[in-house]
Amino acid sequence: MIIEFYEIYSRFSTKKVDVKITLEMIIMWKKLTEVDGEINAKIIEGLLKTNNIECVLEIVSEPFPKAYFGSSTFFAIYVKENDFEIAKNLINPNPI
């Protein structure tokens, strides 16, 4: 769990990170969804930030491309674990 947090934080931080991490400082991030295209990712990011939910975007790289026609970049969107249910309901209010 600590490694997952560090990997996500280090990908998006340009600041030097103090390695002394206490348990109170550890924030667990949970993958909310994965979307194609930066525009879609930014729309969801804006919706979450409007509702005071912090999120992190990550470009997904896999061995095989997900797009069959043309090229598209996929983004994973992470939110804090304690905001996960609220965020899930915001982006998908009426699941089928």
QUIVEN-V973661 format. One record per pair of residues at least 12 apart in sequence whose C-alpha atoms are under 8 Angstrom apart, sorted by the first residue. I is the first residue (numbers start at 1). J is the second residue. D is the distance in whole Angstrom. If there is no record, write none. Layout:
BEGIN
I&J&D / I&J&D
END
This chain:
BEGIN
1&28&7 / 2&26&7 / 5&26&7 / 5&27&7 / 5&28&6 / 5&29&7 / 12&56&8 / 27&80&7 / 27&81&8 / 28&80&6 / 28&81&6 / 29&78&6 / 29&79&5 / 29&80&4 / 29&81&5 / 30&78&5 / 30&79&6 / 30&80&6 / 30&81&5 / 30&84&7 / 31&76&7 / 31&77&6 / 31&78&4 / 31&79&7 / 32&76&8 / 32&77&6 / 32&78&5 / 32&79&6 / 32&84&7 / 32&87&8 / 32&88&7 / 33&76&6 / 33&77&6 / 33&78&7 / 34&74&7 / 34&75&5 / 34&76&4 / 34&77&6 / 35&74&6 / 35&75&5 / 35&76&7 / 35&77&8 / 36&72&6 / 36&73&6 / 36&74&4 / 36&75&6 / 37&72&6 / 37&73&5 / 37&74&6 / 37&75&7 / 38&73&7 / 38&74&8 / 38&75&7 / 41&57&7 / 41&75&6 / 41&77&7 / 44&91&7 / 45&57&8 / 45&77&8 / 47&90&8 / 48&87&7 / 48&90&8 / 53&79&7 / 53&80&8 / 53&83&7 / 53&87&7 / 54&79&6 / 54&80&7 / 55&77&7 / 55&78&5 / 55&79&5 / 55&80&7 / 56&77&6 / 56&78&5 / 56&79&7 / 57&75&6 / 57&76&6 / 57&77&5 / 57&78&6 / 58&75&5 / 58&76&5 / 58&77&6 / 58&78&8 / 59&73&7 / 59&74&6 / 59&75&5 / 59&76&6 / 60&73&7 / 60&74&5 / 60&75&5 / 60&76&6 / 61&74&8
END
